[in-house]
Amino acid sequence: MDSDNKQIKKWLEVLMRDEGTTADINILIGHLCWKNLEFSKRVGKIILKACNSNQYKDLEAPLTYAKTYLGLQDEFQTNRMEWLLGFPDFATKADQEMGEKLNT
């Protein structure tokens, strides 16, 4: 099973390096990560690695993938934001202000 995980990871890394298929990869990310926590973890790690290991001029594709990845609206969207952006608890300032108003 561990070798299967390594093969999937390597396959995704190779696909994400090919900038000619960015639109297709975005669709693939959307379908494979939708309501799939385990695959979302894998893709998140690969996107983060791609963002950290590229030159600034080569960030267009990984950032495009990150936008799609973070925009998936399912029960794991908050998890994806935490993994990719590093926020332990993603709450906006508006959410916090609303909570303060309700408590007063």
N, C-alpha and C positions, 0 to 999 in steps of 0.2 A: 504494500500500500504506500509506503514511503517513497518508493521509486516512481509510483504514479504521480504523487504530489510534485516531485522534482521535475518530471516530464511536463506536467501542466504548467508549472512555473516557468520553465525554460521556453515552452511554446508561446506563452503570453509575452514574455520578454522579447522574443524574436519578432512577434507580430507588432508590438508597440514601437519597435525601432524603425519599422518601415513607414515613413511619412506619406507614402503614396496611398495608403489604405486607412487614413485617419477616420474618415467618415464611416467606413465599414466597421472599424474597431469600436467606434463609439456606439454603434447599434449593438454590436456583440456584447460590449460591457453592460449596456442597459438591459439586455435580455438575460444575461448570465448572472448578474448581480441582483436582479429584481427578486425580492423576498428570499434571498439566499445568503444567510449570514456567513457561512464558511467560505464561499467563493468571493464574497465581498471583502473578507479579510485578506485573501490572497491578492486580489486585484489592488486593494489599497496599498499593500506593501510594495507591489511592483510599481505603481504610480509614484509613490513616495521615493523609491529608489531612483526612478528615472528622473524625477525633478532634482534630486540631490547630486546626481552624477553627470548631468549634462552641462554644457556651456550655456550661458544665457541666451545665445542665438538659437540653440536647439531645444528650447523649452516649449515651443508652440504646441507640439503634439502632446507631450505629457500634461500640459495645462488644459488642453482641450479634453483629454480623457478625464482629468480631475473634475472639470465642470460637469460633464455628463454623470460621473460617478456620484458627485455630491448632490446633484439635482434629482436623483431617483427618490421619489416620494413613496416610501413604504415604511414599515415599522422599524427598519434598520437605518434610516437616514441619519438619525442622531449618532449612531455608532460610527457610521462612515465619516461624519464630520469630526468626531473625536479622534479617530485614527489618523486622518489625513491632516487635520489642522492642529491637533494637539490639545484641544479643549477638553478638560475632564468632564465638564457639564456645560453643554452649549445652551446658553440662555441669552437672549438679547436684552439690551437696556430697556426696551419697551416692555418686555415681559417682567423684568424686575420692578419697574415703576408700577405696573398694573398690580403686582402682588403687594406692593407697599400701600397702594390705595385701598385694596380690599381689606388689609389688616388694620386700617385706621378707622 
